[in-house]
Structures are given as C-alpha cells and as structure tokens.
Amino acid sequence: MIRLGLVGLPARTGRTAVRTVLRIPRISSLRGYADSPFPINHKEAQKQRDIEKLPKWRQWALYFQSEKFKKSMTIYYICGFGATCVAFFYYMRDRYHEDKQIQHVRKKYKNDPKSLSEYEFLMLRKLSQETLRPLEEKKYRIYQMMRKEFRRKHLMDKSVMFNPTPEELEEWYSKQPRRTVKKAPVLDKPIGEKTAEEKEQEVLTNDKLTNAENPNIVPAEDTTEFYEEKAAAYDEEIKWEERGMFLGKRRKWLMKQLKGDVLEVACGTGRNIPYFYPELVNSITFLDSSRNMVDLTQKKFRSAYPDFRKVGFTVGKAEELAQLASEGKEIKYDTVVEAFGLCAHEDPVKALKNMSSLLKPGGRIVLLEHGRGTWDFVNNHLDFRSERRMKTWACRWNLDIGELIDEAGLDITYEKRVHLGTTWMLVCKRPEDPLRSEEKSFMNKLWGRDPKPIQRE
Ligand SMILES: C[S@@+](CC[C@H](N)C(=O)[O-])C[C@H]1O[C@@H](n2cnc3c(N)ncnc32)[C@H](O)[C@@H]1O
C-alpha cells in the first residue's frame, strides 16, 4: 500500500517536494548522520548540562530571566489572581458572618446581659477594646480557632451562629493534634481551684495548666544567697545573652514609663541605670534582697548621676515590701518598676500584691519579665531546661507571667510580648484606678468618653 504524504502525493515524494519549494536543506546532510525525528542540538545540551552544575538558587535565577518564564507569566498572573480572589472571598465571607453575629450579640446584650454565653461575653468585651485578662485572652483565641473550623463546615449557611458552650469548646480542643496542653482555661472558677476528679484527670493526661500544677516549674526558693555570690560576676556573665536579645531597647522602653516617685524592685546590679531619664522622675528608691547587688547599683548610680539627690538604696525582700514601708512613715509611689525579678522571687504573687499596695492612686506597675512563650515548642524547651536554668541563674524562666498578674488581681493596661512571646512588657494598674487618657482606645479618646465595662451581671 502506498502511504500518502502532503497534498496527496506519496509520503517521501511529498516531503521532498515541500523541501524543494521552501528551499530547506536536508538535516542529515547538515549534520552528517541519518534522518532523526529528534535531532540533538549539542550546543543546547551542553548549555543545559552547564546549568545543572550551578547551585539551585542560580538555576532558579536563570529560569526567572529566561524567555520561557516570561512567556508563561500570563498564566502565573491568572493563577495568582484566581488564588487571591478565592482567599478574598473566604475572608469577606468570614467578616460577613462575624458582623451578623456581632449585631445579634449586641441585641442580646441590650435585652438581657445575663443571656450572653461565655464566648459572646468575651467577644463583646474584645470588641469594646477592653483588655482581657491573660487567661481570658488565651481562651478567646481558642474560641476563634474553633470558629474558623465551624465556618469552614457551614460554608453557605448564613443562619447558624457560632456559639459553643465551654464544654463543647473543651471537647473540641482536647481533640486537636499537635498541642501538648489540651485543656482550655476555665474562667468561671477561681484559678487553681479544681475538683478532685479534675485533678485526677490532669495527673492522668499530664495536661498541667497553672504554674502551681506544672511539674516542670521548679519549686520556688529564696535566691538571696545565690545573688550575693553572683553579684560581682553578674554583669560580665549576662551581657552577651542580653546583647544577643537586644534587651537594651526593651530596658529603654521600661525606663521611659517612669513617672514621679519611683520604686525599682529587684534592681540587681543596676542594669537599667544607663536608660534612666532623670527629668521624668521626682525620686527613686532601689530595692534588692542582696546587699552586694544594692552596693553595685549604688556605685553605678552615683557615678552616672552625682547630682541627683532624691535617691535611696534599700536591702529587703519584695515579699516584705508592705511591712518595710509601714515601718517608716506611709510611703507610696507613682511607679513601681521591676525587670526580670518575678522569676527570682520566692513568692511572686505576694510580691506583686505588695507592689500594688504601695501605689498612689492612679499609680502603675511596669514590668519587663521573661516567662512562658506563645508557642508550645518554645515552652517545651523552657520546661526541658528549667532545672539547669535554676542552677545557673536561680531563675524560673518557664512561669506564666500572665497568670501571676491574674492571681495578684491586677489589670493590664499595656501588653507587648517579644522573643516568641517569652519577654513580657507590661503596664498594670489596680482595678479601681481609672484608665489614663493615653491608655484609652482611639474611639474613646476621640469622643472623650470613659469606656463602660461590659458586664453579664
Ligand atoms: C535576674 S536578677 C535581675 C536583676 C535586674 N533587675 C536586672 O534586670 O538585671 C534578679 C534579682 O532579684 C533579686 N531578688 C531575688 N529575690 C528577691 C526578693 N524576694 N526580693 C527582692 N529582690 C529579690 C536578686 O537579688 C537579683 O538581684
């Protein structure tokens, strides 16, 4: 049978005819080998081999400069645009549902504040820009995680509202993979107060929540003697750790918050003195339980500010502060400040309560502390090294600082966490003191009004 090629001629004859018309030379005659359906371009192949020898990043760089990439740009743009549209749709859908729920909760609150569920109550407070307590913040974050999953499941159903009970949240959270602590905080009971059954359950699952129950937090002890011996070498040994973490910037923030009469608790060797602003302060008292530490602070302060007269240096424990103050005349402060001290106290909650009792009306406690971080992997590391840290620095670096503030009954007016959440920058006040104008939210400042707390009762 004769195969037909182009324009109905037999195959060979057809190809030859086209070549003749277009004046294309035979490939075999150019290369000197037989006709091949896949001719090898040796130059191209060599170039390809050279490229393959380059490091990966150079190969990608060459690809991005190539014609091939430029030609496929349109398709990449279309794909990118498509992906953005999908993400935007999901985001807007979420905002829409959230807005619907906000309207619903506001109506409920207006009619009967008691009818609000725990989630609705937290949500309304968050929306009113109230600062949630650290445990409430933690729980609200878990509610939000559950809400995202809920919305995914009810993609098109606008009518259902997300409103789980704390028990439903607990059950959902306990099933989440990759979480070491699977218990959400319980807000309605005082912190630390648990039924025998719950305690037993915790021992079984090893899900410890509070500082007191976490077996990885080493027991508190009086660290005065340790720091008495450490004082001389302290600055030299800690300086590289602090430089590596750029702590100078954080200390500067701390010292900018000082106002009026100031008490610095656990002053150590006076590492905050280089960032001291004498123009902000009327008087300052340095306190530490270690005499050697206080002596070093005194030396540093005198050489840096020889003309600053209203300064005092006291040896004493933060846990005995109120007692120390009442021995003399009634002493109160505008600002009580502490840096990296709570981790070294025997009873940090008592120390905080004492600091609060020494505040003048409207006074603030300013803290720069280190403790548990935002991520499980960080906390696991802190827990793992906690004993060693206690031995080398007499410091319990895996305490939950937020929980200490809660237990001391203080309100937080400013909170920032850095270094994966392990460095806590906090400004606290007594609950009965009003917010200062600069601490109010933008809207409240704009309308010159005081925030009205959201209450269920
Ligand atoms: C880690 S050092 C921090 C020192 C300093 N604030 C700084 O930022 O470098 C802890 C300090 O707390 C002091 N300290 C420990 N327990 C204390 C207590 N119960 N009352 C007062 N100071 C205490 C120690 O003597 C030590 O100087």
PDBQT file of the ligand as one rigid body, heavy atoms in Angstrom, charges set to zero:
ROOT
HETATM    1  C1  LIG A 501      17.726  38.050  87.489  1.00  0.00    +0.000 C 
HETATM    2  S1  LIG A 501      18.204  39.284  88.594  1.00  0.00    +0.000 S 
HETATM    3  C2  LIG A 501      17.599  40.722  87.777  1.00  0.00    +0.000 C 
HETATM    4  C3  LIG A 501      18.344  41.943  88.177  1.00  0.00    +0.000 C 
HETATM    5  C4  LIG A 501      17.945  43.248  87.479  1.00  0.00    +0.000 C 
HETATM    6  N1  LIG A 501      16.589  43.627  87.738  1.00  0.00    +0.000 N 
HETATM    7  C5  LIG A 501      18.198  43.193  86.020  1.00  0.00    +0.000 C 
HETATM    8  O1  LIG A 501      17.298  43.500  85.245  1.00  0.00    +0.000 OA
HETATM    9  O2  LIG A 501      19.310  42.865  85.605  1.00  0.00    +0.000 OA
HETATM   10  C6  LIG A 501      17.104  39.025  89.925  1.00  0.00    +0.000 C 
HETATM   11  C7  LIG A 501      17.314  39.943  91.089  1.00  0.00    +0.000 C 
HETATM   12  O3  LIG A 501      16.240  39.765  92.006  1.00  0.00    +0.000 OA
HETATM   13  C8  LIG A 501      16.726  39.838  93.305  1.00  0.00    +0.000 C 
HETATM   14  N2  LIG A 501      15.788  39.136  94.179  1.00  0.00    +0.000 N 
HETATM   15  C9  LIG A 501      15.553  37.826  94.261  1.00  0.00    +0.000 A 
HETATM   16  N3  LIG A 501      14.588  37.580  95.151  1.00  0.00    +0.000 NA
HETATM   17  C10 LIG A 501      14.186  38.766  95.612  1.00  0.00    +0.000 A 
HETATM   18  C11 LIG A 501      13.200  39.171  96.546  1.00  0.00    +0.000 A 
HETATM   19  N4  LIG A 501      12.426  38.285  97.152  1.00  0.00    +0.000 N 
HETATM   20  N5  LIG A 501      13.050  40.479  96.783  1.00  0.00    +0.000 NA
HETATM   21  C12 LIG A 501      13.818  41.394  96.168  1.00  0.00    +0.000 A 
HETATM   22  N6  LIG A 501      14.751  41.078  95.271  1.00  0.00    +0.000 NA
HETATM   23  C13 LIG A 501      14.944  39.775  95.002  1.00  0.00    +0.000 A 
HETATM   24  C14 LIG A 501      18.085  39.173  93.214  1.00  0.00    +0.000 C 
HETATM   25  O4  LIG A 501      18.920  39.538  94.274  1.00  0.00    +0.000 OA
HETATM   26  C15 LIG A 501      18.577  39.673  91.871  1.00  0.00    +0.000 C 
HETATM   27  O5  LIG A 501      19.310  40.834  92.008  1.00  0.00    +0.000 OA
ENDROOT
TORSDOF 0
